[in-house]
Amino acid sequence: MRVVLGVAGGIAAYKAALVLRLLTEAGHQVTVVPTEAALHFVGVATWEALSGAPVSTQVWDDIPSVRHVRLGQEADLVLVAPATADLMARAAHGLADDLLTTTLLATHAPVVLAPAMHTEMWLHPATVANVALLRERGVTVIEPACGRLTGTDSGPGRLPEPEAIVHEALTVAAGAAARGPVDASGPQPDHLDLAGRHVVVSAGGTREPLDPVRFLGNRSSGKQGYAVAQEAARRGARVTLICANVALPVPAGCDVVPVESALDLHREMNAIVARGGVDVIVMTAAVADFRPAHYAEQKIKKTHGEGDESAPVVELVRNPDILAGLVQDRGVAGTPYIVGFAAETGDETGDVLSHARAKLTRKGCDLLVANKVGISQTFGQDTSTVHLLWPYSEETRTIGPTDKSRIAIAIWDAVVADLP
């Protein structure tokens, strides 16, 4: 993949060297385009040595190849890290006074900006408005981290870690590739088909505490739920992501609510829906059906008597059926639109699809996404195969095997087709 790595003039520019290294080690062809200010922090020699390619900041270099346009036209991804308040202001308002900003104007590739600045600058109304405008136009602006800044300052505005930036950028690029190439000669496709909608996505796997150090859990990584949330944000939705025990970078443009247990998820989901204005719910989280009936305040110990092989008996009680409850509580209004997930293994009574169809009937959701799970299958993997089922049709649509960003696109395509 051909990547343009823009570097704006902030102290965090030194971290861009590791971003560059991660991209090149992953096999991508990277052209570094720093601003003049960025070269006060990291020099041309460093960028050329790490990228293996010439580095320039000016539109006047290599005039015969029209480089200030060609770079953007040929890129598969444009990533700017760090993106300063000044750089984002210029990008938002179409200013093009150097090689990086002209590249941003000339590209049809996905654009990802990783902001870095002092907290006051990040929270300033001008920056807030510029970020909103960029996101409205389809640019992915990663939420900055919260932590130590230049000097003794601390707060939101810190550049995310290079690994998180690269993960986010490559995920965005994969989603764009799944949609297909853009025809630059004709009208540009509008992917903001969820603009004005509030989407709530649950992701990850719940953990049911047994004692202070043990829990009953499952193998869900949250990758599919995060891909669903990220795709909704790209399509213009306001996204609330309820994540249960997920160790992944937060998708850009999502409000995150962390939870641990099924009861936590049940409480948070009901509270969000009760406030009103939710248009779509996607329940990708792997929610425990049962939890221990009794929680031990101290760690449960083994008995130490010689020859004593006894073990405690864990009594389980049923957790609330969150999906069915959401469907029941919405009544006859039919809103929000609800998507359920069915992780099945199949057994002697039926295969994955027969169990999924029965679950769809039981739950009453508007769309069910079913997949086969197991050890080293689906959970924690980057690819999967899913089946889409609807209550009003006998049709089963199979997606995959493919990566989870493409599955997220297919899910939202199906949901948008059903929305009023």
Stockholm file with secondary structure:
# STOCKHOLM 1.0

chainA/1-420         MRVVLGVAGGIAAYKAALVLRLLTEAGHQVTVVPTEAALHFVGVATWEALSGAPVSTQVWDDIPSVRHVRLGQEADLVLVAPATADLMARAAHGLADDLLTTTLLATHAPVVLAPAMHTEMWLHPATVANVALLRERGVTVIEPACGRLTGTDSGPGRLPEPEAIVHEALTVAAGAAARGPVDASGPQPDHLDLAGRHVVVSAGGTREPLDPVRFLGNRSSGKQGYAVAQEAARRGARVTLICANVALPVPAGCDVVPVESALDLHREMNAIVARGGVDVIVMTAAVADFRPAHYAEQKIKKTHGEGDESAPVVELVRNPDILAGLVQDRGVAGTPYIVGFAAETGDETGDVLSHARAKLTRKGCDLLVANKVGISQTFGQDTSTVHLLWPYSEETRTIGPTDKSRIAIAIWDAVVADLP
#=GR chainA/1-420 SS CEEEEEECSSTTHHHHHHHHHHHHHTTCEEEEEECTGGGGTSCHHHHHHHHSSCCCCCTTTTGGGTHHHHHHHHCSEEEEEEECHHHHHHHHTTCCCSHHHHHHHHCCSCEEEEECCCHHHHHSHHHHHHHHHHHHTTCEECCCEEEECSTTCEEEEECCCHHHHHHHHHHHHHHHHHHCCCCTTSCCCCCCTTTTCEEEEEEEBCCEEEETTEEECCCCCSHHHHHHHHHHHHTTCEEEEEEESCCSCCCTTEEEEEECSHHHHHHHHHHHHHTSCCCEEEECSBCCSEEESSCCSSCCCCCCSTTCCCCCCCCEEECCCHHHHHHHHTTTSCCSEEEEEEEECCBTTBCHHHHHHHHHHHHCCSEEEEEECBTTBSTTCSEEEEEEECTTCCCEEEEEEEEHHHHHHHHHHHHHHHCC
#=GC SS_cons         CEEEEEECSSTTHHHHHHHHHHHHHTTCEEEEEECTGGGGTSCHHHHHHHHSSCCCCCTTTTGGGTHHHHHHHHCSEEEEEEECHHHHHHHHTTCCCSHHHHHHHHCCSCEEEEECCCHHHHHSHHHHHHHHHHHHTTCEECCCEEEECSTTCEEEEECCCHHHHHHHHHHHHHHHHHHCCCCTTSCCCCCCTTTTCEEEEEEEBCCEEEETTEEECCCCCSHHHHHHHHHHHHTTCEEEEEEESCCSCCCTTEEEEEECSHHHHHHHHHHHHHTSCCCEEEECSBCCSEEESSCCSSCCCCCCSTTCCCCCCCCEEECCCHHHHHHHHTTTSCCSEEEEEEEECCBTTBCHHHHHHHHHHHHCCSEEEEEECBTTBSTTCSEEEEEEECTTCCCEEEEEEEEHHHHHHHHHHHHHHHCC
//
